[in-house]
Amino acid sequence: MEEQAKCEEKKIGVIETWLRKHRLLFQGATRHPLILSIRDGSINIASFKSWLAQDYLFVRAFVPFVASVLIKAWKESDESGDMEVILGGVASLEDELSWFKRESSKWGISLSEVVPQQANKKYCGLLESLMSPDVEYTVAITAFWVIEAVYQESFAHCIGEGSKTPQELKETCERWGNEAFAKYCQSLQNIANRRLQNASDEELKKAEVMFLNVLEYEVDFWNMSRGNV
Ligand SMILES: Cc1ncc(CNC=O)c(N)n1
């Protein structure tokens, strides 16, 4: 049965059907051993520092990607509210970059000396390919949502009931695990769902492939820090 027909039947969104269909891969990205080691307190600090340094480089590449989604929303969106949600995302990234700089100096990391690892370069390359005007808004907003959702789901798990996250890592987990970030991810999911509901079969397929790609890249990104375990 087609994705749209399935959600018509159960009155749930395309994304919900994908999350059910690809549950294991989604869990692989949001319950990665690195995340589980933060939650149970067994994390090796070298792994954390390596993730922090690499993620700073990723977020620098993420800014122009989000800006490109904003441009697509302006050109292609059927709903004016989309722009405000995405603009909010752009704005919060300024604060996020400052946070990375502060947090890195706390850990004695010199950001100007960080060299991107292979998985990071690959992921930034994916972001760059998504900035092309040939990539549809529906596909780009789906990628945007899942990139944010992986971090939200992962870090919320580290501050949830029964977590033993070390005190010095709690601020990091709060950054993506907090309630406001969850709401923002929900807004992105609603936009993506609305677009997917009205998408052609071809666009729907492209978006689903992109959803899976992002999950794989996220797993590879977490894996980079495992060399230090
Ligand atoms: C690899 C990766 N994925 C998602 C995020 C969350 N988005 C912005 O901060 C992130 N920082 N890094």
The ligand as an SDF file (V2000), in Angstrom:
LIG
                    3D

 12 12  0  0  0  0  0  0  0  0999 V2000
   25.5610   15.7390   13.4650 C   0  0  0  0  0  0  0  0  0  0  0  0
   24.5130   16.6380   14.0030 C   0  0  0  0  0  0  0  0  0  0  0  0
   23.2280   16.3920   13.7490 N   0  0  0  0  0  0  0  0  0  0  0  0
   22.2720   17.2210   14.2250 C   0  0  0  0  0  0  0  0  0  0  0  0
   22.5740   18.3160   14.9860 C   0  0  0  0  0  0  0  0  0  0  0  0
   21.4950   19.1920   15.5450 C   0  0  0  0  0  0  0  0  0  0  0  0
   21.3180   20.3860   14.8130 N   0  0  0  0  0  0  0  0  0  0  0  0
   21.9200   21.5500   15.1900 C   0  0  0  0  0  0  0  0  0  0  0  0
   22.6350   21.6920   16.1260 O   0  0  0  0  0  0  0  0  0  0  0  0
   23.9380   18.5550   15.2400 C   0  0  0  0  0  0  0  0  0  0  0  0
   24.3610   19.5900   15.9830 N   0  0  0  0  0  0  0  0  0  0  0  0
   24.8800   17.6860   14.7500 N   0  0  0  0  0  0  0  0  0  0  0  0
  1  2  1  0
  2  3  1  0
  2 12  2  0
  3  4  2  0
  4  5  1  0
  5  6  1  0
  5 10  2  0
  6  7  1  0
  7  8  1  0
  8  9  2  0
 10 11  1  0
 10 12  1  0
M  END
$$$$
